[in-house]
Amino acid sequence: MQVELLEKLSAADAAIILEHLPEKIKTALIARATEIEYPVEAIIEMALASFLDTEALGFADCKLGRGQ
């Protein structure tokens, strides 16, 4: 099996992540995605990327150690 490296989170991966989150966080992420009319995978990606790099909009922009 080959692993494909992507600079974005897939819908399938987002669904797996959502399954494992506490209900309160899951609900908040889905609500935010609905509110700004973005796919939930984009919202999860933005949340993770901004945690790692406060200046990043998504994984493609993420540079560890910057913005801290």
N, C-alpha and C positions, 0 to 999 in steps of 0.2 A: 504494500500500500504506500502510495506517495502522498506526502503532505504538501499542499499548496499554500504558500505564504501570501496573504492578502493584506492590503493596507486599509481594509475596512472589515467590519463585522458582518457576517452573513445573517440572514433572517433565521436560518436553522440554529446557528450558534446563539443568537439572541434568545430564542425560545428556550434553549437549554439553560442559559444563564438565568432567565426569569423563573424557571421552575425551581431553582435552588435559592432564590432570594426570599427574605421574610416578606410576608404579604403586604406590609405597610410600604416597603421600598418598591416592590413590584407594582403596586397600585399607583404610587407616585410617578414612576417612570412611564407607565402607560398613559396616565392622565396628562403628563407633560407632552408626550408625543402627540396625543390627540389635540391638545391645546394649540400647539404650534404647527400641526399638520405635517409632522415628520414621521418617518418609519421608526418604530421603537428601537430597532437595531442602531440607528443613528444616534438616538438619545443615550443609549447605553455606552456606545463608543465615545461620545462627547464627555460623558460623566467620567469614564475611566481615564481618558486622555487628559482631561483637565485636572484630575487627581495627580497624575504623573508629571504634568507640565502645565502650569497655570496659563501659559500663553497658547497652548495647542487647541485647535478646533476639533481635531480628530486624530486618529492614529498616524496618518500621513504627516501631520505637523509635529508630532510628539518628539521632543528631544529631551531625554532624561537629564535632570539636573538644572534645566533652564527654568527660570520663573519662580524659583523657590526662595 
